[in-house]
């Protein structure tokens, strides 16, 4: 009787733990402390054990990086891990079953941590995010996990995932509410952008590069929002406005010093990009998914394979073909700027349809006029406390960082 009661209590505790997402794991593998040499490395870099973290993933290089906040407030590189396996090709995930590992900006919260994973340890990266949902992309259970086996995930060895899991666990226990994962096809250098300038995914990668560059400049996780079905970074909407993933981009602003720093960085990167294009001494590009058409073919292959039907050993693929470019359109590592033709004083979301997949509308710094509230907000209703708090924190953080 006592033995049965003990087992029942243990099972109840495990189920409750799984439901609420607590990190007080009874499994020893989820509680392993970081190795002494890693703790010493953190101390040498001015990082506290429970300081916030950020992860960066680079598919082509096969690397997962852990970055951690230092006593300066900025993030510093801590350690990199060779990714054991990731499935699919370069390029984003489109649909359930396409075997693609996601690319983009994702958020991990405590409830996404899984100490009971069948793949040793795991955490869900948060796919689909707001951008994915706005673009009709589907998929589920996309993880960073152990066991070195992948069908759309980023898989590590068991030893590696124990350390990565421990970084996240300690950061959550130190008060971090969520951490950012930045997943890229490759290091978004001018040379790599030049290599892939004819790839059909290039417009998507141009959009990601803006967020990549913001982190390179600030060494702070960028504030990520979505409007007009595209990413925008470190933007504060005008009073009475919010970001709607599928709706028009609202008037927005940034600290002037951040804007100037980004423009200077962008100018330097553009020059290096043009030089890389003219020299063309970089390695040939790797294979990438050829859009939604190939994704649907792979997803169908996956379904038939799961049913036990006879299929080819490898998923189907489409032959890559360079998209035609207008002769007048200059090749660039960045999305073409979208001019505001409605008001020269403020940023606006009015952009032509062709520009909505890449880049963000031009903006200006400084105070914005208070516009009329959006139609969906009740007349006279103030922005939510969460919206105001998020905007205030970002402005304060970036302002202090750049001296505004």
N, C-alpha and C positions, 0 to 999 in steps of 0.2 A: 504493500500500500504506500509506504513512504517513498519507495523507489519510483512508483508510477506518478506520485504527486510531484516529485522533484523533476521528472522528465516533462511533465505537463507545464510546470512553472517555467522551465528552461525554454520550451517551445513558445509559450506565450510571450516571454521576454524577447525572443528572436523575432517573432512576428510584429510585435509592437515597434521594435527597433527598425525593422524594414519599412514599416508604414510611415514613421515620422522622420526618417532620414537622419537619426542621431549618429554621431561619430564615435560614441562610446562602445566600440565594437568588442564583442567577446571573443572574436577570432584573433589569435596572436599575430597572424600575418599582417593584419591591419593596424596593429599597435607597435610594430617594430620601430624602435627609435632610429633616427638617421645615424649612419656610421660616424665614428669620431672624426675621421678625416674631413667629412662634409661639414660637420659642426665647426671644426677649426677653420675651414675655408670661409664659412659665413662670417665668423668673427674677424678674420683678416680683411674681409671686404666691407666691414661695417654693417652687417646684416644681423638682425635679431632672429632667433629661431622661429618665432611666431609672427614675423613680419609678413605683410601681404606678398603674394606671388603673381606671376603672369607666365603663360606658356606660349612659345612660338614654335610652329611646325613648318618644316620646309620639305616638301615631297621629293623633289629631284635630288636634293642633297641627302635625303633620308635621315633627317635630324630633328629631334625634339629638344628645345632649349627651355631651361628653367631660369626665369628672371625673378629677382626678389628686391623689395624696397629696401633702400639703405637708410642710414640715419639722416641723410641729406633730404629725404623725401622722394628722390628720384629712384628709378629702378636700375639695378645693375645686373649684368650677366653673371650667373652663378655656375651652371653646369649644363652640359649637353649630353644627350643620349642618342645612340644610333637606333633608329626605328627598325625593329626586327622585320616587320612586314606591314605593308599597306597595299590595298587592292585597287584595281582599276588603273587609270592613267592620270596624267596631269589634266586639270580642269575640274569644274564644280560637280557636285552631285545633282542630278536632275530628278530622278524618280526611284521609287522603291524597287529594289532588285537590280539596279544598274551597276552594282558592285563598286561604285565610286566612293572614295573617301572625301568628305566635304572640304571645301575651301571657303574661307570667310572669317567673320568675327563672331565668336560664340562665348556664352557665359555659363559658368559652372557654379552651382549653389550646393550647400551641404546635402540636400535631399537627392542630388544626382550621384552621390558617392555610393558605391556598392561593395561592401566588404565581403559579401557572400557570393561574388561572381563565380560562374563556372570557369572563368578565365583568370583564375587566381585572385586578382583585385581589378576593379574597374571604376570608371566614372563616365557618365553620359556627357557628351560635349555640348548638348543642347540643340541638335539639329532636329527639325527645321527651326531656324530663328525667324525673326520678323521679315527679313529680306527673302528668305526661302519661301515662306508662306505667301508673301505678296506676289511672288513669281510662280506660284503653283507647283513648287517643288515638294516632293514627298519622300519619306523615309523615316525609319525609326530605329531606336537602339544603336545609335552610332556612338562608339565608345573609344576611349583610350584604355586598353586592358593588357593583361599578361598573356601567357601561353603561346606567344609567337604564332598566331593564326588569325587571318583577317579575311572578311568578306564585306568590306566597306568601312572598316575601323582602322585605327592606328594601333598596331599591336607591338608590345614590347616583350622582353624576356621577363620572367617572374621577378628576378632580382631587381631589374630596372624599375618595374612598376611599383614595387614596394617602396623604393625611394621617392618616386614621383608622387605616389599616394600620400606618403608621409609629409612631403612638403605642403600638399593641400590640406591635409588633416591638421597640421600644426598652425597653418595660417588661419583656418576657420576657428580654431580654438583661441587664437589670438585676437579674434574680433572681425576678421575679414568676412564680409557677407557673401561675396561672390568674386570669382576671379575670371579673367579674360583669357580665351584661347584665340590666338591669331594663326590661322592655317593658310599657308601660301603654297603656290605651285613650285616656287623656287625663291631664292634670295632675290629680291626685286631691285637689283642693281641695274644701272643703265645698260651694261653689257648683256645681261640676261634679257632685259626688255627688248633689246635689239635682236637677239636671237629669235624671239618669239613674235616679232612684229607682224608676221603673216599668218599667225595662228587664229582660227576662228574664235578662240576664247580671249583674244587680246583685249577687246573692249572691257570685258569683265575684270581682267587683270589690271588694266589701267585704273579702274575704280578702286580695287584693293590697294594699289600702290599709294594712293593718297593717305589712307590710314596707316600703311607701313611707314611712310615718310613722316607722318606726325609723331609716331613713336620714336623714330630715329632722331628727330629734332628735340623732343621734349623728354624722352625717357620716362614717359608717363603713359598708362593705358589711355588711349583716346576714348572720349565719349562717343559712342556709336549710336546713330539713329538711322531710320529708313523713311524716305518719302519718295513719291513717284517711282516706287519699286527699285530704289537704289540706295546705297549707303551714303551717308553724310557724316562728317567727323568734326567733333569739337565745336558744334554750333549751338547757340542759345537762341531759341525762338523768341520772337517779340511777344510782349505781354498780350495774353488773350489767345495765343496760338499754341498748338502742339504739333508734333510730328505724326503724320498719318502714313503708314507704310504704302498704301495704295493711292493716297490723295496727293494734292499739290504740295510742293515744298513751301513752308511758311517763310515769311521774312525772318532773317536770322543774322546773328553777328558773332564776332570773335574778338578777343583782345588784339589790339593793333599790332603789338610786338610779335604775337604768334603769327599773324598774317604776313608780316614782313619777313620773319624768319623762314616761313614756308616758301614764300615767293623767291627768296634768295637761294634756298636749297633747290627749288624746282628749276631755277635758271641754270644752276651748276649741273644738275642731273641731265637737263636737256642737251647741254653742250657735250657731255660725256656720251649721251645716247647717239648723237649725230656722228661723233667720232667713231663709235663702235660700229655704226651702220656702214660708214665709209671704209673702215679697215677690214671688217668682217673676218677677224681672226679667232673668233670664239667657236667653241664646239657646236656641232650640229644640234638642233633642238630634239628633244625626246618626244615620243608619241603622246598625243592628247586626245581626249574624247571629242568627237566631231559633232557636238551639239545634241539636241534632244532626240534627233532621229537615231543616232547610234545608241543613246541611252535606252530608248524603247526596245531596240533590237536585243540589247544585252539583258534587259529586264524580262523579255519574253523567253530568252534562252535560259535564264535562271529559273523561271516558273516551270518550264518543261523539264529541266534537269531535276528539280525538286519532286516532280511527279514520277520520276523514274523513266522518262522517255529517253530515247537515244538521241544524243546531241553531240556536237563537236567537242573535242577535248578543251578547247579554249573558246571564250566568248566571241561572238561575231564582231567585226570592226568595219568601219567605213574608210575608204581611201581618202587621205587628207588632200585637200585642194585649197590653194591660196585664194582668199576672197578678192574679188575685183575691187580696186581702189580708184576713185576719181583722180585723174592726173593732177587736178588743182589742190587736192588734199595733202598737206604736208604730213610726213611720218613723224610721230611724236610718241614719247614714252608716257604721256599723260593724255587724258581726255581733253578734247577741245573745249576752251572756255565758252560758257553760254552767256551771252550778254543779256542784261536786264533792259528791255526796251520799254518798260512801263514806268519806271521810276529810277532816276539816276542816283538817288540818295540812299536807297535801301536795297537789301537783297530781296529777290523775289523767286517764286517757284515757277514762273512762266517760262517754259522751255519747249522747244519743238519736240515732237514725239521721238525723232531719231536720236535725240541726245539723252533720253531718259535712262538708258542702260548704263551710261558711264558719266563720271564727273558730277559735279554739283554746280548749281547756279552761282554766279559771282556774288560776293558779299562785301560789305564794308564794315569797318570797326566803329566803335562808339555807340552812343545811345540811339535806339530806334524810336520813332514815333509810336504812340500807342494806337494801334488800329482797332477797328470794331471787332468784337469777338466773332469767332467762327460760327457758322450757322448752327452747328450741332451743340454749341455751348449755350445754355439758357441765358437770356438777357440779364446782364448784371452779375452773372456768376463769375467768381474769381477763379484763376487757375488753381488746381489742387495743391495741397501743401507739398506733396511729393514732387510735383513738377517744379514748383518754385524752389524747393530745397535743392533738387538736383542741379538746376541752372545756377543757383547761387554758389553751390560748392564748386562747380566747374569754373565759373568766372573767378572765384577767389583763388582756386588752386593754380589756374593758368596765369592769373594776374601776378601772383607772388613769384611764380616761376620766371616770368619774363619782365618783371619789374613795372607792370602797369599799375 
